[in-house]
């Protein structure tokens, strides 16, 4: 059943507050001049490829309005693809195409749209509608992740992803984000996705939060996720550690998806990862962050 959040009242579980995150961890460990390495998906993808970190393949980059006249020739090469802003955040501006039917393209929610609709969407991306600071942007057309069937028993829509907080190159906390009908198939908690805590030691699922309420099952399928373990968890943790070495940022969120054919892929990095991961895990981040600090001081 859904339960209101009542823990963390006296901060006995080491809750990391927004002010503490910004003042003690982000401002100190994330020099602003290095933000573009994670805020711009094109730069992140380039760095990842150079360091042999698997990412979704980029098909094309739309840099200006004049490029729109060639869009049809580009997208007609693929039956599935994703269009996203290079500098977007929070999943805003992402358009997922899952198939083509005659002159129509099918979105992830089964709605059919036209080529003109796609051009209009890309125009909005170029204008900066979805970018950080509303600056002019580029549109990235890339490979659409085909989710691994390992999550079929607990989720049936969209692409689940794994968010790992990496502090000083060490994984500190993780959660699985499961899309819902409310989130329109997107794995973003603020849009209505389900967040489930992950035990860092073995990849076992625990806790859970949906619409700021505690939950122990998927709200669409009603299936419980207790006793579920993410396969090949060590490989996923190792991938997150490599991302910790990818930039000169010391406190980041690493988002990883598991593709049916390609395995784990790094979707993006975040210099300002949210704090709902604590609710999903039923414990605060401070304990883990302090352990990492103390271990490095001792070393």
C-alpha positions in Angstrom: 0.0 0.0 0.0 1.0 3.6 -0.4 2.3 5.3 2.7 3.0 8.9 3.5 6.6 9.8 4.1 7.1 10.0 7.9 10.8 9.0 8.4 13.8 11.4 8.4 12.0 13.5 11.0 15.0 13.8 13.2 17.5 13.0 10.5 18.5 9.8 12.3 19.1 8.1 8.9 21.6 10.6 7.6 19.4 12.6 5.3 21.3 14.8 2.9 19.4 18.1 2.5 19.2 20.2 -0.7 21.3 23.0 0.9 23.9 20.5 2.2 24.1 18.8 -1.2 24.6 22.2 -3.0 27.0 23.7 -0.4 29.1 20.8 0.8 29.2 18.4 -2.2 28.3 20.0 -5.5 29.9 23.5 -5.0 33.1 21.9 -3.6 33.4 18.8 -5.8 31.9 20.1 -9.1 33.8 23.1 -10.5 31.3 24.9 -12.7 33.7 25.1 -15.7 33.4 21.3 -16.1 29.6 21.3 -16.1 29.5 21.2 -19.9 31.0 17.7 -19.8 27.8 16.4 -18.4 25.2 19.0 -19.3 25.9 18.6 -23.0 25.0 15.1 -24.1 27.2 15.4 -27.2 30.3 16.1 -25.1 29.4 13.3 -22.7 29.0 10.9 -25.5 32.3 11.9 -27.1 34.2 11.4 -23.8 32.5 8.1 -23.2 33.4 6.7 -26.6 37.0 7.9 -26.2 37.2 6.0 -22.9 35.5 2.8 -24.2 32.3 3.4 -22.2 29.3 2.0 -24.1 26.6 4.6 -25.0 23.6 4.6 -27.4 24.9 5.2 -31.0 24.4 8.8 -32.4 22.8 8.7 -35.8 22.7 12.4 -36.6 23.1 15.9 -35.0 20.8 18.7 -36.1 22.7 21.9 -35.6 20.6 24.5 -37.4 17.2 25.1 -38.9 18.6 24.7 -42.4 19.3 21.0 -41.5 15.6 20.4 -41.2 15.1 20.1 -44.9 17.1 16.8 -44.8 15.3 15.3 -41.8 13.1 12.9 -43.9 16.2 11.4 -45.6 17.8 10.9 -42.2 14.9 9.4 -40.2 13.7 7.2 -43.0 16.8 5.1 -42.5 15.6 3.9 -39.1 12.4 2.2 -37.9 13.1 3.3 -34.4 15.0 6.2 -32.9 15.1 8.9 -30.2 15.3 12.6 -30.6 16.6 14.6 -27.6 18.0 18.0 -26.8 21.8 18.1 -26.4 21.4 20.3 -23.3 18.1 19.1 -22.0 17.4 18.0 -18.4 14.8 16.0 -16.5 13.7 14.0 -19.6 12.1 17.1 -21.2 12.1 17.3 -24.9 12.8 13.7 -25.5 10.8 12.1 -28.4 10.8 8.3 -28.7 9.8 6.8 -32.0 9.0 3.1 -31.9 7.9 2.4 -35.4 6.8 3.7 -38.8 3.5 3.0 -40.6 3.3 4.4 -44.1 3.9 8.1 -43.7 3.3 8.1 -40.0 5.7 7.6 -37.0 4.6 5.9 -33.8 5.6 7.4 -30.5 6.2 5.3 -27.4 2.6 6.0 -26.2 1.3 4.5 -29.5 0.2 7.9 -30.9 0.9 8.4 -34.6 2.6 11.6 -35.7 3.7 13.0 -39.1 7.1 14.1 -40.4 5.9 17.7 -39.9 5.3 17.0 -36.3 8.9 15.7 -35.9 10.3 18.8 -37.7 8.2 21.0 -35.4 9.6 19.2 -32.3 13.2 19.5 -33.5 12.6 23.2 -34.2 11.5 23.7 -30.6 14.7 21.9 -29.4 16.8 24.2 -31.6 15.1 27.2 -30.2 16.2 26.2 -26.7 12.7 25.3 -25.4 14.1 22.4 -23.4 17.7 23.4 -22.8 19.2 24.6 -19.5 19.0 28.4 -19.5 16.8 28.3 -22.6 19.8 28.8 -24.8 19.8 27.7 -28.5 20.4 24.0 -28.7 21.3 21.1 -31.0 19.0 18.0 -31.5 20.5 14.6 -31.2 19.0 11.7 -33.1 20.2 8.4 -31.7 19.7 4.7 -31.2 16.5 3.7 -29.3 17.3 1.4 -26.4 15.4 -1.9 -26.5 15.0 -2.7 -22.8 16.2 -6.0 -21.5 13.5 -8.5 -20.6 15.0 -8.9 -17.1 12.5 -6.3 -15.8 9.4 -7.7 -17.5 8.1 -9.3 -14.3 7.9 -5.9 -12.5 7.5 -3.4 -15.3 5.8 -3.4 -18.7 6.3 0.1 -20.2 9.2 2.3 -21.4 12.8 1.7 -20.6 13.9 1.3 -16.9 17.1 2.9 -15.9 19.5 2.7 -13.0 20.7 5.9 -11.3 23.9 5.7 -9.3 25.3 8.5 -7.2 29.1 8.4 -7.6 31.1 10.4 -5.1 34.9 10.8 -5.5 34.8 8.0 -8.1 33.0 5.6 -5.7 29.4 4.5 -5.9 27.5 5.8 -2.9 23.8 5.0 -3.6 21.7 3.5 -6.4 18.1 3.2 -7.4 16.1 1.6 -10.2 13.7 4.0 -12.0 10.7 2.2 -13.5 8.5 4.0 -16.0 4.7 4.1 -15.4 1.6 5.0 -17.4 1.6 8.3 -15.4 5.1 9.1 -16.6 4.2 8.3 -20.2 6.8 5.6 -20.3 9.7 7.9 -19.1 12.0 6.9 -16.2 11.8 10.3 -14.5 10.5 10.4 -10.9 9.2 14.0 -11.1 7.1 12.9 -14.1 5.6 10.0 -12.3 8.0 7.1 -12.6 8.6 4.7 -9.7 11.9 4.8 -7.9 13.2 1.6 -6.2 16.2 1.4 -3.9 19.1 -0.9 -4.8 21.4 -2.7 -2.3 24.9 -1.7 -3.5 26.4 -4.9 -2.4 24.4 -7.4 -4.5 21.9 -5.4 -6.7 18.8 -6.5 -4.6 15.8 -4.2 -4.8 14.4 -2.5 -1.7 12.1 0.3 -0.6 10.4 2.3 -3.3 8.8 5.7 -3.8 6.0 6.8 -6.1 4.5 10.3 -6.2 6.4 11.1 -2.9 4.8 8.1 -1.2 6.3 4.8 -0.1 5.3 1.8 -2.2 6.4 -1.8 -2.5 4.9 -2.7 -5.9 4.6 -1.2 -9.4 1.5 1.0 -9.5 0.5 -0.3 -13.0 1.2 -4.0 -12.8 0.7 -4.3 -9.0 3.6 -6.6 -9.0 5.9 -6.6 -6.0 9.6 -6.3 -6.6 10.9 -7.7 -3.3 13.5 -10.5 -3.7 14.4 -9.2 -7.2 18.1 -8.8 -7.9 19.6 -7.0 -10.9 21.7 -9.5 -12.9 25.4 -8.7 -13.6 25.3 -6.0 -10.9 29.1 -5.9 -10.5 29.4 -5.0 -14.2 27.0 -2.1 -13.8 28.9 -0.8 -10.7 32.1 -1.0 -12.6 30.6 1.0 -15.4 29.5 3.7 -12.9 33.1 3.9 -11.5 34.5 4.4 -15.0 32.1 7.3 -15.4 33.5 8.8 -12.2 36.8 9.0 -14.0 35.3 10.4 -17.1 34.9 14.0 -15.9 36.6 16.3 -13.4 33.4 16.4 -11.3 33.5 14.6 -8.0 29.7 14.3 -7.3 27.6 13.0 -10.2 24.6 10.9 -11.0 25.2 8.2 -13.6 22.2 6.9 -15.5 22.6 3.4 -17.0 20.1 1.4 -19.1 20.3 -2.3 -20.0 19.7 -3.0 -23.7 18.4 -6.3 -24.8 21.2 -6.9 -27.3 23.9 -4.4 -26.3 23.9 -4.9 -22.5 24.5 -1.9 -20.1 24.8 1.5 -21.8 25.5 4.8 -20.1 22.6 7.1 -21.0 23.8 10.3 -19.4 25.6 11.9 -16.5 24.2 14.6 -14.1 26.1 17.2 -12.1 23.1 17.9 -9.9 21.5 14.5 -9.2 18.2 14.7 -7.2 17.7 13.5 -3.6 14.6 11.3 -4.0 17.1 8.4 -4.2 17.2 8.6 -0.4 13.5 8.0 -0.1 13.6 5.1 -2.5 16.4 3.5 -0.4 14.8 4.4 3.0 18.1 5.9 4.1 20.1 9.1 3.8 23.1 9.7 1.6 25.2 11.3 4.3 26.1 8.0 5.9 27.6 6.7 2.6 29.2 10.0 1.7 30.9 10.2 5.1 32.2 6.7 4.8 33.8 7.5 1.5 35.4 10.6 2.9 36.6 8.8 6.0 38.0 5.9 4.0 39.9 8.3 1.7 41.3 10.3 4.7 42.5 7.0 6.3 44.1 5.9 3.0 
